[in-house]
Amino acid sequence: MRSTARSGWWVVVGGSVLLTLQNGLIISAFGAYLVVITDDTGWSPGVIALGYAIVQLGNGFLSPLTGWFCDRVGVRAVARAGTVVTAAGFAVAAAVADASHFVGAVVVIALGCSAAGITPLTVAVVQTMTDRRTLALGLLPTGIALGGLAVPVVTWALAGAGWRATFVGVAVAILAVGLVASAALPADRRPRPVGVSAAPRRPGDHDLGSALRTAAFWLLVVGHGTALVAVSAVSLHLVPLMTHHGIPLATAGLTVAVMSTAQLIGQVVTGLIADRLDKRRLAAACMVVQTCVLVGFATVSGFGLLMATAIVHGFAWGLRGPVMTALRADYFGVGSFGTIMGWSAGFVSIGLVVGPLLVTAVAGGTGGYPAAFLVLAAVTAAGAIAFVVLRRPRGPVPGLARPRCDEAGDGARRS
């Protein structure tokens, strides 16, 4: 029992390392890649921006397929394949001479990132942790924050060796470190959770079909998706909003860093407290706070107030994030969690695309940024309502076309 529990925490460590690689060498570094590659090749910045969008969208829209593979061949095999594919994509990108070929190489990188990204790593944590699952889910994304520390190393390599040699180095680093880190992930197709002596597939576990027939699945999609509308919009538009109010660019960048730190703290805090609280109510409360934050972005203009608003947004974001996954594991079990999580991620990732485009469209009108952030506040208010009415579904019952949702609060039936 003790060694099994320890292996669960090693899964968190290995997953965090993989996320550090992905965020530090790929996602957070794309801005630096854009500057250097366009300057060297003369390609349009839109080519590199398209590559960034492909990587971001791949993590969401490929999640149903990634989750399905996790349930059938095991997370370790999927993550290792993703690591190899990502490294191969960088090696190919380093050798291309045409913009269209570069985009093709980025598609390969996106496939690899999805297979070794947040969805399979979340599945691995859920499958191996039960007693402190929410804490583990809160610690796993610390790799995303830590990845930002690698960006200065990337920029140094770009300045000294050029982008092609840097891409080769990134490929080698991802392959070497990624394969070692993925060894910590579970190899079984459906590993037995810590403390569970029965078969991994329990009577109360849902498969994808029964989960899709519950109101809880779709209410979680609405709540989580509307939250990501706000998160993605603020992530892209916070700096332009602050510069719009006359705040220097460097100061606005510092605000983003502070907001990310608050998010990291929130993730750790929710891991420590969420298993002792009603997760559904915690998620609803965080959505109410984020709604108030968006109203604040729409109405305040001074640096101090904007900084304080950004900190509250980051903390509420961090508090809510791990709860989304923990709720799905509580409600639908771990038997088909990879598939269910994958489809959930595919649906909610629509919010990542809608948020920035929505703010861009509304802010371009007569109302400007105030109107845009008030529209976002209305969206997150709808998400808060979704969490308020959310209830734990009953276990799947053969022969029923649509399982009924439990009318009692999930706090009374928490395992």
N, C-alpha and C positions, 0 to 999 in steps of 0.2 A: 504493500500500500504506500509506504513512504517513498520508494523509488519511483512508483507510478506518478505520485503527486509531483515529485521533483521533475520528472520528464515533462509534465504539463507546463511548468515554468520555463523549461528549456525551449519549449515550443514558442512561448512568448518572446524569448530572447532571439531565437533564430528568425522568427517572423519580423521582429523589429529591425534586425540587421538587413533583411531583404528589402524592407520598406525604406531604410536609410539609403541603400544603394539606388533604389528606383527614384526616390525623390531628389537625392543630392546630385546624382549623375545624369538624370534624365529630365524630370519635370521642372524642378527649380532652376536647372542650368539652361533651359531652352532659351531664355532671354539672352544669355551670353552667346549661345550658339547662333542665334539670329543675327546678332551684330557682326560676329566674325565671319560667318559663312557668306552672308550677303556682301560684305566688303571684299572677300576673296574671290567670289565667283561672279558677282554681278547679278545674281538671281534676285527676283522680287522678294521683299520681306514677307509677302503673302504666302510664298512657298513654305517658309519655315513656320509661319503662323498656322498654316494648314497642317503641317506635321504635328505641331503641338495639339491642335484640336483632335487629330486622329488618335493620338496617345490617350488624351483625356476621355474621349468618347469610347475608345476600345475597352477601357476598364469597366465602363458601365454596360454597354450594349453587348459585350461578349460574356458578361457574367453568367447568364443562364447556361451557356455551353460549358463554361469553366466549372460552375457548380455541379453540373451533371457529371462531368469527368471526375471531379473530386469524389463523388459518391460511388463511382464505379472502379476507378483504378487507384485511388488513394491520393491524398494531398501531396505527399512527398514526390511521387512520380510526376504529378502535374507541375509542381513548382520547379523541379529539376528540368523538365522539358522547357518550361517558360524561360528559365535562366539561360539555357543553351540557345534558344531561339532569339532572345534579346541580344546576347553577345554576337550571334551571327548577323543580326540586323545591323549592329554598329559596324562590324567588319565590312559588310557590303556597302554601307553608307560612306565609309571612308574611301572607297575606291570609285564611286560613281562620278561621272562627268556631266550628267544631264539632270536638270531639275526634276523631271518626271521620274527618273530612276531613283532620285533621292526620296521622293514621296513614296515610291514602292518599297524602299528599304525601311522607311519609317512605319509603313503598314506591318512589316515583319516585326519591328520593335514593339509595336502596339500589341500584336498577338502575344509576344513573349511577356510583356508587362501584365497583361490580363491574367496569364497563367501563373505568374509568380507574384501577383499583386494582392490587394486587400481582400478580395473575395475568398480565394483559397486559404489565405492565412487566417482569416476570421473563422472559416470552417474548421481549420485545425485547432484553434483555441477552443471553440465551442465543443468539439468532439472530445477533447482531452481534459477539460476543466468543468467542474460543476460547483463546488463549494464556494470558490472565489472567482466565478466566471466573469462577473461584471468588472472586477478589479483587473483581471487579465485582459479583458477587452479594452479597458481604459489605458493600460500600459502598452499594448501592442502598437497603437499609432504614434507612440513617442518617436519611433523611427522616422516618421514623416517630418517632425520638427527637427530632429537631429540631422536629417539629410541636408538641411540648409547650411550646416557647418562645412559641408564638402564643396559648396559652390566656389568659395575663394580658391580652393585648390584647382578646380576646373578652369577658372579664369586665368590662373597663373600658367597652367599647361597650354591653354589656347594662345596666350601671348608669347610663350617661349617656343612652342613646337608646332603651332598651327592646328587647325581643326581636324585635319585628316589623321595626323599622328595621335592627337588627343582621343579621337574616336577609337583608334586601335587600342590605346591604353584603357579606355573605358570598357571595351569588349573584354579585355584580359581581366580587368578587376571584377567585372560582373561575373564572369565565368568562374574565376578562382574563388572569390569570396562567397558568391551565391551558391555554389555547389556545396561548400562546407556548411553554410548556414542552413541550407535546406535539409541537411542530414538530421537536424533536430526535429523535423516535422514528422508526424505519424505516417507510417508506411501502409498500415491496414486500410482497407477500403472504408470500413465503418468502425473505427476504434472504439473500445469500451470506455466510457467516461470514468473518471476517477470516482471510486466509491460505489459503483454500480456493479453488482455481481451477476445480474441476470444478463440475458442476451441484449446486445446494443439496441435492437429494434423492440421497443416496448409497446404494450397495447395502446397507450395514449398517443403514440407518435403518428403524425400525419404524413402522408405522401403528398406530392405536388398537387394531385387532383383534388384531394380532400381539403388541402389548405386553400386552394383557389376558390373553393365553394363556401368558404367562411367569410363573414363580414369583417372579421379581425384582420385578415390578410390585406384587404383593400383599404381599410381604415389606416393600417400601418403604412401602406403605400402613400396614401394622401398626406398623413401627418409627416412622414419622413421626406416625401417629395417636396412639399411646400417649405419645409425647413431648408432643403438644399437650394430651392429657388433663392431664398434670402442669403444663404451662405455664399453661393457662387457670385451673386450680384455684388455683395459687399466686398468680396475678395478682389473683384476686378475694378469696382468703381469707387472704393474708398479713397485711393490716392487722387484720382481726378476730382472727387468731391472736395477734398481738402485744398487742392491747388485752386479750385474754383473760388474758394473763400480767401485766396491770397496767401495761403500757407506754403512755405518753400517745399520743393520736391523732396529734399533730404529729410526734412522734418516729417513729412507725410510718410516717407518710407520707414522712419523710426516708429511711427504709430502702428504700422502693419506688423513690425517685429514685436512690439509690446502686445498687440492683440493676439499674435500667435503664441506668445508666452502664456497669456491668460487662458488660451484654449488648452494648452498643455497642462496647466494646473487644474483646470476643470475636469480634464480626462482622468487625472489621478484621483481627484476628490470624489468623482462619481463612482470610481471603482471601489473606493473605501466605504461609501455610504449607501450605494444604490441597492445592494442585496438586503439591506435592512429596512428599505422603504418600499412604498408602492411605486413601482417603476412607471406605471401608466400616469399617475398623478405627477410624478417628477417630470416626465416628458411634457405634459400639459403645462406645468408651471414654467418650464424653460421656454416653451413657445410663447406664452404670455409675455415673459420678459423680453424675448426677441422682438415681439410686436411693439412693445414700448420703446425698445432701442431704435427700431426703424422710424418711429415717429420722432425720436430724438434727432436722428440723422436728417430728417426732413425740416426740422425747426431750429436747430442750433447752428452757430457759425464760428464761434471762438475756438481756438486751438485746445484750450483746457477742457471744454465741454465735449468737443469731438473726440479727444483722447479718452476721456472717461467713458463716453458712449461706446467707443471701440473696445475698451477693456471689458465692459459688461457684456457686449456681444460675444467676444471671444470666450469668456468664462461660461456663458450660457450655452454656447455652441459645444464647448468641451464637455460640459455636464450632460448634455442631451445625447451626444454621438454614440457612446457605448451602450446606452440604454436601448437604442433601436435594435441592435443585434441581440441583446439579452432578452428583450421581450419576445422576439421571434423564436428564440430557443425555448423560452418558458412556455410559449403558446403552442408550438408545433412539434417540439421534441427534436432529437438529434438524428433519428433514423434516416431521414431524407433532407437533412438540414442544408447540405451543399446545394442541392437542386432548388429548394425553396428560397434560400438566400440569394442564389444566382438570379432567379427570376425576379425577386424583390428588387435587387440592385439594378436590374435592367429597366424596370419601371421607374424607380425613383431617380435614376440618372437623367431622366428627361428634365427634371428640375435644374440640373447643372447647366443644361443648354438654355432653358427658358429664362432663367434669372438674369444673366447679363444682357440677353437680347431684349428682354422686357424693359429693363432700366434704360438701355440705349434708345429704344423707340420712344418711351414716354418722356425721357429727359430732353430729347430733341424737339419736343413741342413747346408750347407756350408756358407750361407749368414748370419746366426744368427739373432739376434734381429733387426739389421738395415734392412735387407731384409723383415722381417716380418712386421715391421711398415710401410715400403714403400708400401707393398701390401695393408695394411689397408688404406693408404692414397689414393690409387687408388679406393678402394671401396667407401670411403666417397666422392671422387670427382664425382663418378657416382651418388651418392645421391644428391649432389648439383645440378647436371644437371636435375635430376627429379623434384626438386623444381622450377628450372628456367622455365621449360616448363609446369608446373602445372597451370591449369586454373579452375576457378569455373565452375561446371557443371550446365547445365540448369535444371530446375525442372522436375520431372518425367512427361512424357506425355503418357497417355494410348494409347496402340496400337503400340508404337514404340519399336522396339527390342533393340535399343541402343541409348540412348539420346546423342545428340551432346554436345561437350564441348564448352563453351563460348570462343570465340576467343579473346575477349577483356581481359585486365588485370582485376584481381579481385578487384583491388583498386577502379575501377570505379563503381563496383556494390556492394560494401560492404554495408550491412544493418546498 
